[in-house]
Amino acid sequence: MGDSLKDLLEAEAEAEAIVTAGEEERDKIIQKALDDALDMERQFKDRLPEMQQSFIDKAQERAAQTIAEMKLRYDERNKTLRELAGKHEKEALDRAIVLVLASESKVS
């Protein structure tokens, strides 16, 4: 019976050593995960200015493109309006002449 007790005590000691080693390994894994997370967070924070600048550059590029498109549409519309104004100017002058001549003939 003494040997059985001795074997049980040795088995318990070995089990405790295994549990302790497992807990230490778990703690190392957790610490490594925390360190990796902190590194990733630092890398993200370090890249923030670069990402913000990239966003600003793209926004400015889109704004410049939109302005160019609006200017083109404005120029096209302005040209159309000038052509219409020129066409209607001749019609207005012709009508004015007719009205002036008609009013002169009524006065005479």
Z-matrix of the N, CA and C atoms (Angstrom, degrees):
N
C 1 1.437
C 2 1.516 1 110.85
N 3 1.288 2 117.42 1 -32.23
C 4 1.450 3 122.24 2 178.07
C 5 1.515 4 111.42 3 -61.92
N 6 1.347 5 115.68 4 -38.35
C 7 1.469 6 118.31 5 178.45
C 8 1.527 7 110.55 6 -68.63
N 9 1.316 8 117.44 7 -37.43
C 10 1.468 9 121.50 8 179.58
C 11 1.528 10 109.85 9 -63.09
N 12 1.293 11 116.04 10 -44.68
C 13 1.454 12 120.66 11 178.99
C 14 1.521 13 110.65 12 -64.09
N 15 1.321 14 113.89 13 -42.00
C 16 1.466 15 119.09 14 178.59
C 17 1.523 16 110.04 15 -62.82
N 18 1.352 17 117.61 16 -42.80
C 19 1.469 18 121.97 17 178.82
C 20 1.532 19 110.87 18 -63.74
N 21 1.337 20 116.31 19 -40.88
C 22 1.470 21 120.36 20 178.45
C 23 1.526 22 111.33 21 -64.42
N 24 1.314 23 115.92 22 -41.43
C 25 1.472 24 119.48 23 178.63
C 26 1.530 25 110.73 24 -64.93
N 27 1.320 26 115.85 25 -41.19
C 28 1.469 27 119.42 26 177.66
C 29 1.529 28 110.60 27 -65.02
N 30 1.338 29 117.20 28 -41.54
C 31 1.468 30 121.73 29 178.70
C 32 1.526 31 110.13 30 -63.37
N 33 1.338 32 115.77 31 -40.96
C 34 1.464 33 119.66 32 178.50
C 35 1.523 34 110.23 33 -64.89
N 36 1.311 35 117.37 34 -41.52
C 37 1.462 36 121.16 35 178.56
C 38 1.530 37 110.42 36 -63.22
N 39 1.325 38 115.98 37 -42.83
C 40 1.468 39 119.94 38 178.08
C 41 1.530 40 110.37 39 -63.94
N 42 1.331 41 116.07 40 -41.84
C 43 1.465 42 120.36 41 179.34
C 44 1.524 43 110.16 42 -62.74
N 45 1.324 44 116.94 43 -43.31
C 46 1.465 45 120.12 44 177.97
C 47 1.520 46 110.82 45 -63.17
N 48 1.336 47 116.83 46 -38.65
C 49 1.465 48 119.94 47 178.21
C 50 1.527 49 110.39 48 -64.67
N 51 1.344 50 116.21 49 -40.55
C 52 1.475 51 120.21 50 178.60
C 53 1.527 52 110.18 51 -64.99
N 54 1.321 53 116.45 52 -44.30
C 55 1.476 54 121.05 53 178.82
C 56 1.521 55 110.01 54 -62.02
N 57 1.312 56 117.33 55 -44.86
C 58 1.468 57 121.38 56 179.58
C 59 1.523 58 110.48 57 -61.95
N 60 1.343 59 115.87 58 -44.24
C 61 1.472 60 119.58 59 178.59
C 62 1.526 61 110.43 60 -63.00
N 63 1.338 62 116.67 61 -40.45
C 64 1.469 63 120.89 62 177.80
C 65 1.515 64 112.11 63 -63.21
N 66 1.334 65 115.61 64 -42.52
C 67 1.467 66 119.74 65 178.83
C 68 1.525 67 110.89 66 -64.64
N 69 1.313 68 116.70 67 -40.78
C 70 1.468 69 120.39 68 178.07
C 71 1.530 70 110.71 69 -64.00
N 72 1.331 71 115.95 70 -41.94
C 73 1.471 72 120.19 71 178.66
C 74 1.530 73 110.29 72 -64.47
N 75 1.348 74 115.70 73 -41.68
C 76 1.467 75 120.09 74 177.03
C 77 1.526 76 110.52 75 -60.53
N 78 1.323 77 117.08 76 -44.84
C 79 1.460 78 121.55 77 179.21
C 80 1.530 79 111.08 78 -61.42
N 81 1.344 80 116.06 79 -40.00
C 82 1.471 81 119.83 80 177.71
C 83 1.526 82 110.92 81 -63.80
N 84 1.342 83 115.56 82 -43.16
C 85 1.478 84 119.88 83 179.52
C 86 1.520 85 110.31 84 -63.27
N 87 1.328 86 116.84 85 -43.56
C 88 1.476 87 120.76 86 178.85
C 89 1.524 88 110.00 87 -62.61
N 90 1.313 89 117.44 88 -45.12
C 91 1.465 90 120.62 89 179.89
C 92 1.525 91 110.92 90 -62.75
N 93 1.333 92 116.34 91 -41.00
C 94 1.469 93 120.69 92 178.87
C 95 1.528 94 109.92 93 -63.00
N 96 1.332 95 116.69 94 -42.43
C 97 1.469 96 120.77 95 177.91
C 98 1.527 97 110.77 96 -62.59
N 99 1.331 98 116.59 97 -42.34
C 100 1.475 99 120.28 98 177.91
C 101 1.530 100 111.10 99 -63.61
N 102 1.329 101 116.20 100 -43.46
C 103 1.469 102 120.22 101 178.82
C 104 1.530 103 110.73 102 -62.60
N 105 1.341 104 115.69 103 -43.18
C 106 1.476 105 119.63 104 178.61
C 107 1.522 106 110.82 105 -62.09
N 108 1.337 107 116.33 106 -41.97
C 109 1.469 108 120.43 107 179.12
C 110 1.528 109 110.61 108 -62.70
N 111 1.331 110 116.97 109 -41.90
C 112 1.469 111 120.40 110 178.48
C 113 1.525 112 111.16 111 -64.79
N 114 1.327 113 116.31 112 -40.96
C 115 1.469 114 120.00 113 177.15
C 116 1.524 115 111.03 114 -61.57
N 117 1.327 116 115.94 115 -44.13
C 118 1.470 117 119.45 116 179.24
C 119 1.525 118 111.33 117 -63.98
N 120 1.319 119 116.41 118 -38.51
C 121 1.463 120 120.40 119 178.26
C 122 1.538 121 110.45 120 -65.31
N 123 1.341 122 116.91 121 -42.17
C 124 1.470 123 120.47 122 177.42
C 125 1.522 124 110.90 123 -62.50
N 126 1.327 125 116.34 124 -43.28
C 127 1.460 126 120.27 125 179.40
C 128 1.522 127 110.38 126 -61.86
N 129 1.325 128 116.16 127 -41.88
C 130 1.462 129 120.52 128 178.48
C 131 1.528 130 110.62 129 -61.95
N 132 1.339 131 115.78 130 -47.01
C 133 1.467 132 119.57 131 179.74
C 134 1.528 133 111.41 132 -63.52
N 135 1.331 134 116.40 133 -36.10
C 136 1.466 135 120.07 134 178.26
C 137 1.528 136 111.44 135 -66.50
N 138 1.341 137 116.37 136 -31.53
C 139 1.463 138 120.32 137 -177.97
C 140 1.527 139 113.36 138 -86.85
N 141 1.335 140 117.61 139 -10.64
C 142 1.463 141 120.34 140 -177.77
C 143 1.529 142 113.56 141 -53.91
N 144 1.337 143 119.37 142 -49.16
C 145 1.468 144 118.41 143 179.72
C 146 1.541 145 112.04 144 -59.26
N 147 1.317 146 116.18 145 -39.42
C 148 1.466 147 120.54 146 178.82
C 149 1.537 148 110.61 147 -64.02
N 150 1.327 149 116.83 148 -43.88
C 151 1.465 150 120.21 149 179.46
C 152 1.528 151 110.92 150 -66.41
N 153 1.338 152 116.52 151 -39.99
C 154 1.461 153 120.28 152 178.58
C 155 1.526 154 110.59 153 -63.93
N 156 1.329 155 116.79 154 -43.11
C 157 1.460 156 120.12 155 179.39
C 158 1.520 157 110.88 156 -63.90
N 159 1.320 158 116.27 157 -39.73
C 160 1.465 159 120.91 158 177.66
C 161 1.529 160 109.96 159 -60.87
N 162 1.325 161 116.76 160 -43.52
C 163 1.455 162 121.39 161 178.54
C 164 1.528 163 110.65 162 -63.27
N 165 1.325 164 116.30 163 -43.99
C 166 1.468 165 120.80 164 179.37
C 167 1.533 166 110.42 165 -62.96
N 168 1.329 167 116.59 166 -43.76
C 169 1.464 168 120.23 167 179.37
C 170 1.521 169 111.40 168 -60.49
N 171 1.328 170 116.65 169 -43.84
C 172 1.466 171 120.36 170 179.60
C 173 1.521 172 110.75 171 -65.44
N 174 1.331 173 116.52 172 -40.55
C 175 1.463 174 120.43 173 179.25
C 176 1.529 175 110.62 174 -64.12
N 177 1.326 176 117.14 175 -41.87
C 178 1.463 177 120.37 176 178.53
C 179 1.529 178 110.88 177 -66.25
N 180 1.316 179 115.94 178 -37.52
C 181 1.462 180 120.62 179 178.04
C 182 1.532 181 110.13 180 -63.04
N 183 1.337 182 116.37 181 -46.26
C 184 1.474 183 120.07 182 178.52
C 185 1.523 184 110.82 183 -64.34
N 186 1.323 185 117.07 184 -39.27
C 187 1.462 186 120.49 185 179.64
C 188 1.528 187 110.30 186 -63.82
N 189 1.334 188 117.11 187 -43.91
C 190 1.468 189 120.59 188 179.14
C 191 1.525 190 110.46 189 -62.93
N 192 1.328 191 116.60 190 -39.76
C 193 1.465 192 120.37 191 179.21
C 194 1.533 193 110.38 192 -65.94
N 195 1.329 194 116.53 193 -42.47
C 196 1.460 195 120.51 194 178.83
C 197 1.521 196 110.72 195 -63.59
N 198 1.323 197 116.98 196 -41.75
C 199 1.467 198 120.85 197 178.65
C 200 1.526 199 110.46 198 -62.57
N 201 1.324 200 116.80 199 -42.87
C 202 1.464 201 120.64 200 179.39
C 203 1.530 202 110.96 201 -62.92
N 204 1.340 203 116.62 202 -41.90
C 205 1.467 204 120.40 203 178.49
C 206 1.524 205 111.04 204 -65.26
N 207 1.345 206 116.70 205 -41.39
C 208 1.465 207 119.97 206 179.12
C 209 1.525 208 110.97 207 -65.94
N 210 1.320 209 117.35 208 -39.55
C 211 1.464 210 120.95 209 178.64
C 212 1.521 211 110.38 210 -63.79
N 213 1.335 212 116.89 211 -40.67
C 214 1.456 213 120.62 212 178.37
C 215 1.526 214 110.68 213 -62.73
N 216 1.345 215 116.39 214 -45.57
C 217 1.480 216 119.33 215 178.25
C 218 1.525 217 110.75 216 -63.94
N 219 1.352 218 116.67 217 -39.24
C 220 1.461 219 120.46 218 178.40
C 221 1.529 220 110.23 219 -62.13
N 222 1.333 221 116.58 220 -46.39
C 223 1.462 222 120.17 221 -179.65
C 224 1.522 223 111.54 222 -62.21
N 225 1.335 224 116.97 223 -40.60
C 226 1.464 225 120.41 224 178.37
C 227 1.526 226 110.73 225 -64.48
N 228 1.331 227 116.15 226 -44.23
C 229 1.471 228 120.77 227 179.78
C 230 1.533 229 110.21 228 -66.14
N 231 1.318 230 117.48 229 -40.25
C 232 1.457 231 121.59 230 178.73
C 233 1.532 232 110.34 231 -61.95
N 234 1.321 233 116.66 232 -42.56
C 235 1.464 234 121.16 233 178.80
C 236 1.528 235 110.43 234 -62.46
N 237 1.337 236 116.45 235 -43.97
C 238 1.469 237 120.50 236 179.04
C 239 1.521 238 110.67 237 -62.60
N 240 1.324 239 117.28 238 -43.66
C 241 1.467 240 120.82 239 179.64
C 242 1.525 241 111.79 240 -64.40
N 243 1.332 242 116.92 241 -39.21
C 244 1.477 243 119.70 242 177.80
C 245 1.532 244 110.94 243 -64.92
N 246 1.337 245 115.97 244 -39.79
C 247 1.466 246 119.33 245 177.87
C 248 1.524 247 110.69 246 -63.94
N 249 1.332 248 116.26 247 -43.34
C 250 1.470 249 119.84 248 177.99
C 251 1.526 250 110.94 249 -64.53
N 252 1.325 251 116.92 250 -40.14
C 253 1.468 252 120.53 251 179.16
C 254 1.528 253 109.98 252 -62.96
N 255 1.333 254 116.61 253 -42.61
C 256 1.466 255 119.79 254 178.31
C 257 1.516 256 111.58 255 -62.13
N 258 1.333 257 116.43 256 -41.92
C 259 1.464 258 120.92 257 179.83
C 260 1.524 259 110.39 258 -65.29
N 261 1.302 260 117.21 259 -45.28
C 262 1.475 261 120.86 260 -177.98
C 263 1.524 262 111.52 261 -74.17
N 264 1.330 263 117.61 262 -23.84
C 265 1.467 264 119.93 263 176.82
C 266 1.528 265 110.25 264 -63.35
N 267 1.311 266 116.52 265 -43.57
C 268 1.471 267 120.38 266 178.41
C 269 1.521 268 110.44 267 -63.12
N 270 1.337 269 117.13 268 -43.48
C 271 1.465 270 120.82 269 178.38
C 272 1.524 271 110.47 270 -62.36
N 273 1.326 272 117.36 271 -41.44
C 274 1.469 273 121.32 272 -179.45
C 275 1.530 274 110.60 273 -64.99
N 276 1.339 275 117.04 274 -42.77
C 277 1.466 276 120.30 275 178.70
C 278 1.523 277 110.61 276 -64.04
N 279 1.327 278 117.11 277 -43.07
C 280 1.471 279 120.36 278 178.39
C 281 1.517 280 111.03 279 -59.82
N 282 1.342 281 117.71 280 -44.38
C 283 1.470 282 121.22 281 179.14
C 284 1.526 283 111.29 282 -66.31
N 285 1.329 284 115.81 283 -38.27
C 286 1.467 285 119.00 284 179.04
C 287 1.531 286 110.57 285 -63.18
N 288 1.307 287 115.96 286 -42.27
C 289 1.475 288 119.71 287 178.94
C 290 1.515 289 110.03 288 -62.49
N 291 1.326 290 117.46 289 -43.99
C 292 1.468 291 121.48 290 178.87
C 293 1.522 292 109.67 291 -60.52
N 294 1.335 293 117.96 292 -44.39
C 295 1.467 294 120.74 293 -179.71
C 296 1.532 295 111.45 294 -65.01
N 297 1.330 296 117.62 295 -41.14
C 298 1.461 297 120.95 296 179.90
C 299 1.527 298 109.75 297 -64.50
N 300 1.321 299 116.09 298 -45.11
C 301 1.469 300 119.07 299 179.34
C 302 1.514 301 111.68 300 -65.17
N 303 1.333 302 116.67 301 -36.99
C 304 1.470 303 119.72 302 178.99
C 305 1.507 304 110.65 303 -68.36
N 306 1.324 305 117.80 304 -39.02
C 307 1.463 306 119.97 305 -178.88
C 308 1.532 307 109.88 306 -70.73
N 309 1.345 308 118.45 307 -32.98
C 310 1.461 309 121.41 308 178.63
C 311 1.526 310 110.78 309 -69.17
N 312 1.321 311 115.11 310 -37.63
C 313 1.457 312 117.12 311 -179.55
C 314 1.525 313 111.08 312 -71.26
N 315 1.300 314 119.57 313 -25.85
C 316 1.471 315 122.32 314 177.43
C 317 1.529 316 110.24 315 -78.28
N 318 1.333 317 116.19 316 -30.94
C 319 1.453 318 120.45 317 -179.26
C 320 1.530 319 109.91 318 -74.28
N 321 1.307 320 117.60 319 -34.60
C 322 1.449 321 120.21 320 -175.67
C 323 1.470 322 114.54 321 -71.29
